């Protein structure tokens, strides 16, 4: 990942302003510690902090076309840059950077080239011939981008809020899949896949087609000139990423530089579910596995720094970002600069435990669409910013455009949880990789139940956070929360504590408005809370909150009622759990 900052239309273009832009760009240096660049043209500034992944020797930014009339600053990776270069043979390239194609594509096709890019990206491009500019963000919002406006009429773009919040009167999160054009004077959506309308698809389910699409998504993300690895929690998604990457690594160009043994990384409290499962998967795949530990206190001590970097006060995001933030520091210390991760699968396939309660395929599909559209505010934000805090890039193959098109065209009836047919959550993905001849994973890993990252690193992590918040926030403070924080009012002491830390770093109204709110259970959208009346009384983002679904919930209820769970949760037990939720909450 890199850090970009661009400012257009500054009244002041003095040396002092240039120094100020450099100072603000420096706030993004954690994202790109390898080099800094700045292009000034009249009242326009394009700054860049580089994390060198492809062509470290010559790919410094900003990047230019042949005569330097087009300037671009990019954060991201363009996986199909070699194929695009073939379409641009009449252009002269100056670097081996994958991002240089953007300047030449603009020359060749004008503003309508963005959909040709296959990758994750946020970029700002200046055409000095008429001082016009465009800014664009990738389809799902894997890379962050903010847009702001100064009192002097200037327009700002930055990878993180911290680079523009002090100098802009108003700023917003730039919408994924959109382009801003100074010529046309506004945002428009360049990404228009069939699933975006939320119409119910009726495509067939072919497990081999789904498998091939995912394998292609993983292998294209092996494009790197630096050491890399896979984040492995031992759950289904990260295990599939590791399995596919391990299987195809030997045939990739990366293997020529870094060898054919895949490195995998996991973090957790000692004895956590993730550590045990990840070790088992790593042993099965034969990876070079790195296991990191943290204590609850170490996580708590890092909270303020985590919130500063990830720029949110959302409870779920902070819970999961903290161990990822700590792990990224360890990974960087090993000399690794790029990791592949499993974000996006639960949104696409309805993997969160609350999807068990989806009343029909229409609501199931609409919820997956809502979840994908909001990823840039949650899991994409977490994965990007908690790794970028230490100069590590995270790539997410489940959010590949082609794979998304394949997965979201399948009739959602196939994604529904159907115990009567032996289908648990994400069954169609599990089944696609259930290969007896050349197994990708052991069966019990392939069919392991979902753990949210913040749960899987160790259940006492969540409990420790709540205890810490209870010590910091009094009953009176929470009672008056609606007066102190009238917008997105925190409803728990944990949420209140995170909000107070966030406001210390980002006190402006515009900052708090970049964070979503609303009721949620086990990571659901507010709409899905309506699926179960009991959930409205148990609004906690942990996966364990979906009572009557997670195994930990079954076991807890069984202990109190002396019900055996040897053969899995019975219908009677589910009724008991609903009853407990209603009476206890």
C-alpha positions as CSV (number, residue, x, y, z in Angstrom):
1,X,0.0,0.0,0.0
2,X,1.0,3.6,-0.5
3,X,-0.3,6.9,0.7
4,X,-1.6,9.6,-1.6
5,X,-2.5,13.3,-1.1
6,X,-3.7,15.6,-3.8
7,X,-4.8,19.3,-3.5
8,X,-6.3,21.3,-6.3
9,X,-7.3,25.0,-6.5
10,X,-5.2,26.4,-3.7
11,X,-5.2,30.2,-3.5
12,X,-1.9,30.1,-1.7
13,X,0.9,28.5,-3.8
14,X,3.8,29.8,-1.8
15,X,6.8,27.8,-0.4
16,X,4.9,27.7,2.9
17,X,2.0,25.9,1.2
18,X,4.4,23.4,-0.4
19,X,5.9,22.8,3.0
20,X,2.4,22.3,4.5
21,X,1.6,19.7,1.8
22,X,4.8,17.8,2.5
23,X,4.0,17.9,6.2
24,X,0.5,16.5,5.7
25,X,1.8,13.9,3.3
26,X,4.2,12.8,6.0
27,X,1.3,11.8,8.1
28,X,0.8,9.0,5.6
29,X,4.4,7.8,5.6
30,X,3.6,4.6,7.6
31,X,1.7,3.5,4.5
32,X,4.7,4.1,2.2
33,X,8.0,4.3,4.0
34,X,10.1,3.5,0.9
35,X,10.1,6.9,-0.9
36,X,8.3,10.2,-1.1
37,X,7.4,12.2,-4.1
38,X,5.7,15.6,-4.8
39,X,4.5,17.2,-8.1
40,X,3.5,20.9,-8.1
41,X,1.8,22.6,-11.0
42,X,0.5,26.0,-10.2
43,X,-2.2,25.6,-7.6
44,X,-2.2,21.8,-7.8
45,X,-0.2,19.4,-5.7
46,X,0.1,15.6,-6.0
47,X,2.1,13.9,-3.2
48,X,2.9,10.2,-2.7
49,X,4.4,8.0,0.0
50,X,5.5,4.8,-1.6
51,X,5.5,1.2,-0.5
52,X,7.5,-0.6,-3.2
53,X,5.9,-4.0,-4.1
54,X,6.3,-4.1,-7.9
55,X,9.4,-2.7,-9.6
56,X,11.0,-1.3,-6.4
57,X,14.0,0.1,-8.3
58,X,12.3,2.5,-10.8
59,X,8.6,2.8,-9.9
60,X,8.7,5.9,-7.7
61,X,5.6,8.2,-7.9
62,X,4.0,10.4,-9.1
63,X,4.0,8.8,-12.5
64,X,3.8,10.5,-15.9
65,X,2.9,10.0,-19.5
66,X,5.6,10.5,-22.2
67,X,5.8,14.3,-22.1
68,X,4.8,14.6,-18.4
69,X,1.6,16.5,-19.2
70,X,-0.4,13.8,-17.4
71,X,0.5,13.2,-13.7
72,X,-0.9,10.4,-11.5
73,X,-0.5,9.4,-7.9
74,X,-1.7,5.9,-7.1
75,X,-2.3,3.7,-4.1
76,X,-2.9,0.1,-5.2
77,X,-2.0,-2.8,-7.5
78,X,-3.1,-3.3,-11.1
79,X,-3.0,-7.0,-11.7
80,X,-3.6,-6.9,-15.4
81,X,-1.0,-4.2,-16.2
82,X,0.9,-6.4,-18.5
83,X,-2.2,-7.2,-20.6
84,X,-3.0,-3.4,-20.7
85,X,0.5,-2.6,-21.8
86,X,-0.1,-4.8,-24.9
87,X,-3.0,-2.5,-25.8
88,X,-0.7,0.6,-25.4
89,X,2.1,-0.4,-27.7
90,X,2.3,3.0,-29.2
91,X,3.1,4.4,-25.8
92,X,6.5,4.7,-24.2
93,X,6.8,3.5,-20.6
94,X,9.4,4.8,-18.3
95,X,9.1,2.3,-15.4
96,X,8.1,-1.3,-14.7
97,X,5.4,-0.1,-12.2
98,X,2.0,-1.7,-12.6
99,X,0.4,1.7,-12.0
100,X,2.0,3.6,-14.9
101,X,-0.6,2.2,-17.2
102,X,-3.1,4.6,-15.7
103,X,-1.5,7.7,-17.2
104,X,-1.3,6.1,-20.6
105,X,-4.8,4.7,-20.5
106,X,-6.1,8.2,-19.8
107,X,-4.2,9.5,-22.8
108,X,-5.6,6.8,-25.0
109,X,-9.2,6.5,-23.7
110,X,-10.0,9.6,-21.7
111,X,-11.9,9.3,-18.5
112,X,-13.7,6.1,-19.5
113,X,-10.8,3.7,-18.8
114,X,-11.3,2.9,-15.1
115,X,-13.4,-0.3,-15.7
116,X,-10.4,-1.7,-17.7
117,X,-8.4,-1.9,-14.5
118,X,-8.3,-5.2,-12.7
119,X,-7.0,-4.6,-9.2
120,X,-7.4,-2.5,-6.1
121,X,-6.7,1.2,-6.4
122,X,-7.3,4.7,-5.4
123,X,-5.7,7.3,-7.7
124,X,-5.8,11.0,-8.6
125,X,-4.8,12.1,-12.1
126,X,-4.0,15.7,-13.2
127,X,-4.1,16.7,-16.9
128,X,-1.8,19.8,-17.0
129,X,-2.9,20.7,-20.5
130,X,-6.2,22.1,-19.1
131,X,-5.6,21.7,-15.4
132,X,-8.5,19.2,-15.2
133,X,-8.3,16.2,-12.8
134,X,-10.0,13.0,-12.0
135,X,-10.0,10.7,-8.9
136,X,-11.3,7.1,-8.7
137,X,-11.6,4.3,-6.2
138,X,-11.7,0.6,-6.9
139,X,-15.0,-1.4,-7.2
140,X,-15.4,-2.4,-3.5
141,X,-13.2,0.1,-1.7
142,X,-10.4,-2.2,-0.8
143,X,-8.1,0.8,-0.8
144,X,-9.2,3.9,1.2
145,X,-9.8,7.3,-0.2
146,X,-11.2,10.5,1.3
147,X,-12.4,13.7,-0.4
148,X,-12.4,17.1,1.3
149,X,-13.1,20.8,0.6
150,X,-11.1,23.8,2.0
151,X,-12.5,27.2,2.8
152,X,-10.4,28.7,0.0
153,X,-12.3,26.6,-2.5
154,X,-9.6,23.9,-2.8
155,X,-10.5,20.2,-3.3
156,X,-8.5,17.6,-1.5
157,X,-8.0,13.8,-1.8
158,X,-6.1,11.6,0.6
159,X,-5.7,7.9,1.5
160,X,-6.4,8.6,5.1
161,X,-8.5,11.2,6.9
162,X,-5.6,12.4,9.1
163,X,-3.9,14.0,6.0
164,X,-6.8,16.4,5.3
165,X,-9.0,16.7,8.4
166,X,-7.1,19.7,9.8
167,X,-7.1,21.7,6.5
168,X,-10.6,20.8,5.2
169,X,-13.9,22.3,6.4
170,X,-15.7,19.2,5.3
171,X,-14.6,15.8,4.1
172,X,-16.2,12.4,3.3
173,X,-15.3,8.9,2.5
174,X,-15.0,8.6,-1.3
175,X,-17.5,6.1,-2.6
176,X,-16.2,2.8,-4.0
177,X,-16.7,2.1,-7.7
178,X,-16.9,5.9,-8.4
179,X,-15.0,8.5,-10.3
180,X,-14.8,12.2,-9.7
181,X,-14.3,14.5,-12.7
182,X,-13.5,18.2,-12.4
183,X,-14.8,18.6,-15.9
184,X,-18.1,17.1,-15.1
185,X,-18.2,18.5,-11.6
186,X,-19.3,15.5,-9.6
187,X,-19.1,11.8,-8.8
188,X,-20.4,9.1,-11.0
189,X,-20.4,5.3,-10.7
190,X,-18.1,3.5,-13.1
191,X,-18.7,0.0,-11.5
192,X,-22.1,-1.3,-12.5
193,X,-22.2,-5.1,-12.1
194,X,-25.6,-7.0,-12.4
195,X,-25.6,-7.7,-8.6
196,X,-25.5,-4.0,-7.7
197,X,-29.2,-3.6,-8.4
198,X,-30.0,-6.4,-5.8
199,X,-32.2,-8.2,-8.3
200,X,-32.3,-12.0,-7.4
201,X,-30.0,-13.9,-9.7
202,X,-31.0,-17.3,-11.2
203,X,-27.6,-18.6,-12.4
204,X,-26.7,-22.2,-11.9
205,X,-24.2,-23.4,-9.3
206,X,-21.2,-25.1,-10.8
207,X,-18.7,-25.9,-8.1
208,X,-15.8,-26.3,-10.6
209,X,-16.6,-22.9,-12.2
210,X,-16.6,-21.3,-8.7
211,X,-13.4,-23.1,-7.8
212,X,-11.6,-22.0,-11.0
213,X,-12.7,-18.4,-10.5
214,X,-11.2,-18.3,-7.0
215,X,-8.0,-20.0,-8.0
216,X,-7.5,-17.4,-10.7
217,X,-8.2,-14.6,-8.2
218,X,-5.5,-15.9,-5.8
219,X,-2.9,-16.6,-8.4
220,X,-3.1,-13.2,-10.0
221,X,-2.3,-11.8,-6.5
222,X,1.0,-13.6,-6.4
223,X,2.4,-10.7,-8.5
224,X,5.2,-9.3,-6.3
225,X,8.9,-8.4,-6.3
226,X,9.1,-8.5,-2.5
227,X,8.7,-11.2,0.2
228,X,5.0,-12.1,1.0
229,X,2.8,-14.5,2.8
230,X,-0.8,-15.4,3.7
231,X,-2.7,-14.4,6.9
232,X,-4.0,-17.8,8.2
233,X,-6.5,-18.0,11.0
234,X,-7.4,-21.6,10.4
235,X,-10.9,-20.8,9.3
236,X,-12.4,-21.6,6.0
237,X,-11.6,-18.5,4.1
238,X,-7.9,-17.9,5.0
239,X,-7.3,-21.7,4.8
240,X,-8.6,-21.8,1.2
241,X,-6.4,-18.8,0.3
242,X,-3.4,-20.5,1.8
243,X,-4.2,-23.8,0.1
244,X,-4.6,-22.3,-3.4
245,X,-1.6,-20.0,-3.0
246,X,0.5,-22.9,-1.8
247,X,-0.6,-25.1,-4.7
248,X,0.2,-22.5,-7.4
249,X,3.2,-20.7,-5.9
250,X,5.8,-23.0,-7.5
251,X,4.5,-22.0,-11.0
252,X,4.6,-18.2,-10.3
253,X,7.3,-15.7,-11.0
254,X,7.4,-14.9,-7.2
255,X,8.8,-18.4,-6.6
256,X,11.9,-17.6,-8.7
257,X,12.8,-14.9,-6.2
258,X,11.4,-16.1,-2.9
259,X,11.2,-19.8,-3.2
260,X,8.2,-22.2,-3.4
261,X,7.4,-22.6,0.3
262,X,4.6,-20.3,1.3
263,X,4.9,-18.3,4.5
264,X,1.8,-18.1,6.7
265,X,1.1,-16.0,9.8
266,X,-1.4,-16.2,12.7
267,X,-1.9,-14.3,15.9
268,X,-3.9,-15.0,19.0
269,X,-4.0,-15.3,22.8
270,X,-2.3,-18.4,23.9
271,X,-4.6,-21.3,23.6
272,X,-7.0,-19.5,21.2
273,X,-9.1,-21.3,18.6
274,X,-7.3,-19.6,15.7
275,X,-3.8,-20.6,16.7
276,X,-4.7,-24.3,17.0
277,X,-6.6,-24.4,13.8
278,X,-4.0,-22.4,11.8
279,X,-1.2,-24.7,13.0
280,X,-3.1,-27.7,11.8
281,X,-3.7,-26.2,8.4
282,X,-0.1,-25.0,8.1
283,X,1.2,-28.5,8.9
284,X,-1.2,-30.0,6.3
285,X,-0.1,-27.6,3.6
286,X,3.5,-27.7,4.5
287,X,3.9,-23.9,4.9
288,X,6.6,-22.0,6.8
289,X,4.3,-21.0,9.6
290,X,4.8,-18.0,12.0
291,X,2.7,-18.0,15.2
292,X,2.5,-14.8,17.2
293,X,1.0,-14.2,20.6
294,X,-0.4,-11.2,22.4
295,X,-1.9,-10.6,25.8
296,X,-5.1,-8.8,26.5
297,X,-3.1,-6.0,28.2
298,X,-0.9,-5.6,25.1
299,X,-4.0,-5.3,23.0
300,X,-5.5,-2.7,25.4
301,X,-2.3,-0.7,25.4
302,X,-2.4,-0.5,21.6
303,X,-6.0,0.7,21.4
304,X,-5.4,4.4,21.0
305,X,-2.8,3.9,18.3
306,X,-5.1,1.4,16.5
307,X,-8.0,3.9,16.5
308,X,-5.7,6.7,15.2
309,X,-4.6,4.5,12.3
310,X,-7.9,2.9,11.4
311,X,-9.9,6.1,11.8
312,X,-13.2,4.6,13.1
313,X,-15.0,4.1,16.4
314,X,-17.0,1.0,15.1
315,X,-16.8,-1.6,17.8
316,X,-16.4,-4.7,15.6
317,X,-13.7,-3.1,13.5
318,X,-11.7,-2.0,16.5
319,X,-12.0,-5.4,18.2
320,X,-10.7,-7.2,15.0
321,X,-8.2,-4.5,14.0
322,X,-6.1,-4.6,17.2
323,X,-4.7,-8.2,16.8
324,X,-4.3,-7.6,13.1
325,X,-2.4,-4.3,13.9
326,X,-0.1,-6.2,16.3
327,X,0.4,-9.1,13.9
328,X,1.4,-6.7,11.0
329,X,4.1,-5.2,13.1
330,X,5.6,-8.7,13.7
331,X,5.2,-9.5,10.0
332,X,7.1,-6.4,8.9
333,X,9.9,-7.2,11.3
334,X,10.4,-10.4,9.3
335,X,11.0,-8.4,6.2
336,X,7.6,-9.2,4.6
337,X,5.8,-6.4,2.8
338,X,2.7,-8.1,1.3
339,X,0.1,-10.5,2.6
340,X,-2.9,-12.2,1.1
341,X,-6.0,-12.3,3.3
342,X,-9.5,-13.8,3.3
343,X,-11.8,-10.8,3.7
344,X,-15.1,-10.6,1.7
345,X,-16.1,-14.3,1.7
346,X,-18.7,-13.9,4.5
347,X,-20.4,-11.0,2.7
348,X,-20.5,-12.8,-0.6
349,X,-21.7,-16.2,0.7
350,X,-23.7,-15.2,3.8
351,X,-21.1,-16.7,6.1
352,X,-22.0,-14.8,9.2
353,X,-23.9,-16.8,11.7
354,X,-26.9,-14.6,11.7
355,X,-27.6,-15.6,8.0
356,X,-29.0,-18.9,9.5
357,X,-32.1,-16.8,10.3
358,X,-32.6,-15.4,6.8
359,X,-36.3,-16.0,6.1
360,X,-36.0,-16.5,2.3
361,X,-33.5,-16.3,-0.6
362,X,-34.6,-12.8,-1.5
363,X,-33.7,-11.3,1.9
364,X,-30.6,-13.4,2.0
365,X,-29.4,-12.1,-1.3
366,X,-30.3,-8.5,-0.5
367,X,-28.4,-8.7,2.7
368,X,-25.3,-10.0,1.0
369,X,-25.5,-7.1,-1.5
370,X,-25.8,-4.6,1.4
371,X,-22.9,-6.2,3.2
372,X,-20.6,-6.0,0.1
373,X,-21.5,-2.4,-0.6
374,X,-20.6,-1.5,3.0
375,X,-17.3,-3.4,3.1
376,X,-15.3,-0.2,2.6
377,X,-16.5,1.0,6.0
378,X,-15.7,-2.2,7.8
379,X,-13.5,-5.2,6.8
380,X,-11.8,-3.5,3.9
381,X,-11.0,-0.5,6.1
382,X,-9.7,-2.8,8.9
383,X,-7.6,-5.0,6.6
384,X,-6.0,-2.1,4.8
385,X,-5.4,0.3,7.6
386,X,-4.2,-2.1,10.3
387,X,-1.6,-3.6,7.9
388,X,-0.7,-0.3,6.3
389,X,0.1,1.1,9.7
390,X,3.3,-0.9,9.5
391,X,4.0,-0.6,5.8
392,X,2.4,-4.0,4.9
393,X,0.0,-4.4,1.9
394,X,-3.0,-6.7,2.2
395,X,-4.6,-8.3,-0.9
396,X,-8.0,-9.8,-0.9
397,X,-8.8,-12.4,-3.6
398,X,-12.4,-12.9,-2.6
399,X,-13.1,-9.3,-3.7
400,X,-11.7,-9.9,-7.2
401,X,-14.1,-8.4,-9.7
402,X,-14.4,-11.5,-11.8
403,X,-14.8,-13.8,-8.8
404,X,-17.5,-11.5,-7.5
405,X,-19.4,-11.6,-10.8
406,X,-19.3,-15.4,-10.7
407,X,-20.3,-15.8,-7.1
408,X,-23.1,-13.2,-7.1
409,X,-24.7,-14.6,-10.3
410,X,-25.6,-17.9,-8.5
411,X,-29.2,-18.4,-7.4
412,X,-29.0,-17.5,-3.7
413,X,-31.1,-20.6,-2.9
414,X,-27.7,-22.4,-3.1
415,X,-26.3,-20.1,-0.4
416,X,-29.1,-20.6,2.1
417,X,-28.3,-22.5,5.3
418,X,-30.3,-25.8,5.0
419,X,-29.7,-28.2,7.8
420,X,-32.2,-30.6,6.3
421,X,-29.9,-30.9,3.3
422,X,-26.7,-30.9,5.3
423,X,-25.8,-27.4,4.2
424,X,-24.1,-25.1,6.8
425,X,-23.1,-21.5,6.1
426,X,-21.0,-21.1,2.9
427,X,-21.8,-24.6,1.8
428,X,-21.4,-23.8,-1.9
429,X,-17.8,-22.6,-1.3
430,X,-16.9,-25.5,0.9
431,X,-18.4,-28.0,-1.6
432,X,-16.5,-26.4,-4.5
433,X,-13.2,-27.3,-2.8
434,X,-14.3,-30.6,-1.4
435,X,-12.0,-32.7,-3.7
436,X,-11.4,-36.3,-2.6
437,X,-8.7,-36.9,-5.3
438,X,-6.5,-33.9,-4.5
439,X,-7.9,-32.5,-1.3
440,X,-7.3,-28.8,-0.6
441,X,-8.0,-29.1,3.1
442,X,-8.9,-31.7,5.7
443,X,-12.7,-32.3,5.9
444,X,-13.0,-31.0,9.4
445,X,-11.3,-27.7,8.5
446,X,-13.2,-27.4,5.3
447,X,-16.4,-27.6,7.3
448,X,-15.3,-25.7,10.5
449,X,-17.9,-23.3,11.8
450,X,-17.3,-19.5,11.3
451,X,-15.4,-17.6,13.9
452,X,-15.2,-13.8,13.6
453,X,-11.5,-12.7,13.8
454,X,-12.0,-10.9,17.1
455,X,-13.6,-14.0,18.6
456,X,-11.2,-16.5,17.0
457,X,-8.0,-14.9,18.5
458,X,-9.4,-15.8,21.9
459,X,-12.8,-15.3,23.6
460,X,-11.2,-13.5,26.6
461,X,-10.0,-10.7,24.2
462,X,-13.6,-9.4,23.9
463,X,-14.3,-9.9,27.6
464,X,-11.1,-8.0,28.4
465,X,-12.1,-5.1,26.2
466,X,-15.4,-4.8,27.9
467,X,-13.8,-5.0,31.4
468,X,-11.4,-2.2,30.4
469,X,-14.2,0.0,29.1
470,X,-16.2,-0.5,32.3
471,X,-13.3,0.8,34.2
472,X,-13.0,3.9,32.0
473,X,-16.6,4.8,31.5
474,X,-19.0,5.4,34.4
475,X,-22.7,4.7,34.4
476,X,-23.4,8.5,34.5
477,X,-21.2,9.0,31.4
478,X,-23.2,6.4,29.4
479,X,-26.5,7.7,30.7
480,X,-25.7,11.1,29.2
481,X,-24.1,9.8,26.0
482,X,-26.9,11.2,23.9
483,X,-26.1,14.7,25.0
484,X,-22.3,14.4,24.5
485,X,-22.6,12.4,21.3
486,X,-26.0,13.1,19.7
487,X,-24.9,11.6,16.4
488,X,-24.3,7.8,16.3
489,X,-24.8,7.8,20.1
490,X,-22.8,4.9,21.8
491,X,-25.1,2.5,23.6
492,X,-22.4,0.5,25.5
493,X,-19.4,1.5,27.6
494,X,-17.1,-0.2,25.1
495,X,-18.6,1.9,22.3
496,X,-18.4,5.1,24.4
497,X,-14.7,4.5,25.2
498,X,-13.8,4.0,21.6
499,X,-15.8,7.1,20.6
500,X,-13.9,9.2,23.2
501,X,-10.6,8.1,21.8
502,X,-11.6,8.8,18.2
503,X,-12.9,12.3,19.0
504,X,-9.5,13.1,20.6
505,X,-7.8,12.5,17.3
506,X,-10.6,13.6,15.0
507,X,-12.8,16.2,16.7
508,X,-14.6,17.6,13.6
509,X,-18.2,16.7,12.8
510,X,-17.2,15.6,9.4
511,X,-14.9,12.9,10.9
512,X,-17.6,11.3,13.0
513,X,-19.9,11.2,10.0
514,X,-17.5,9.0,8.1
515,X,-18.3,6.1,10.5
516,X,-21.5,4.1,10.1
517,X,-24.0,3.5,12.9
518,X,-27.2,1.6,13.6
519,X,-28.2,-1.6,15.4
520,X,-26.3,-4.8,14.6
521,X,-26.0,-8.4,15.9
522,X,-23.1,-10.6,15.0
523,X,-22.1,-8.1,12.2
524,X,-25.5,-7.9,10.6
525,X,-26.9,-4.7,8.9
526,X,-29.7,-2.9,10.7
527,X,-32.2,-4.4,8.3
528,X,-31.2,-8.0,9.2
529,X,-31.8,-7.4,12.9
530,X,-35.5,-7.7,12.0
531,X,-35.0,-11.4,11.1
532,X,-35.2,-12.4,14.8
533,X,-37.2,-10.4,17.4
534,X,-34.9,-11.5,20.2
535,X,-31.8,-9.9,18.5
536,X,-33.0,-6.4,19.1
537,X,-32.5,-7.1,22.8
538,X,-29.0,-8.5,22.4
539,X,-27.2,-6.1,20.1
540,X,-23.5,-7.3,20.2
541,X,-21.3,-7.6,17.1
542,X,-19.6,-10.7,18.3
543,X,-20.4,-13.9,16.5
544,X,-21.4,-15.4,19.8
545,X,-24.3,-13.0,20.0
546,X,-26.2,-15.0,17.4
547,X,-27.6,-17.2,20.1
548,X,-28.9,-20.5,19.0
549,X,-26.5,-20.6,16.1
550,X,-22.9,-20.6,17.3
551,X,-21.6,-23.8,18.9
552,X,-20.4,-21.8,21.9
553,X,-24.0,-20.6,22.5
554,X,-25.3,-24.2,22.3
555,X,-22.8,-25.4,24.8
556,X,-23.5,-22.6,27.2
557,X,-27.3,-23.3,27.1
558,X,-26.7,-27.0,27.4
559,X,-24.7,-26.5,30.6
560,X,-27.5,-24.5,32.2
561,X,-30.2,-26.9,31.0
562,X,-28.2,-30.1,31.2
563,X,-28.8,-30.8,27.5
564,X,-26.4,-32.9,25.6
565,X,-24.8,-31.5,22.4
566,X,-23.0,-34.6,21.3
567,X,-25.0,-34.9,18.1
568,X,-25.3,-31.2,17.4
569,X,-27.9,-28.7,18.5
570,X,-31.5,-30.0,18.5
571,X,-34.6,-28.1,17.6
572,X,-35.5,-28.2,21.3
573,X,-32.2,-26.6,22.2
574,X,-32.7,-23.8,19.7
575,X,-36.0,-23.0,21.3
576,X,-34.3,-22.9,24.7
577,X,-31.8,-20.4,23.4
578,X,-34.4,-18.1,21.9
579,X,-36.2,-18.3,25.3
580,X,-32.9,-17.5,27.1
581,X,-32.2,-14.5,24.9
582,X,-35.7,-13.1,25.4
583,X,-35.7,-13.5,29.2
584,X,-32.1,-12.6,30.0
585,X,-31.6,-9.6,27.6
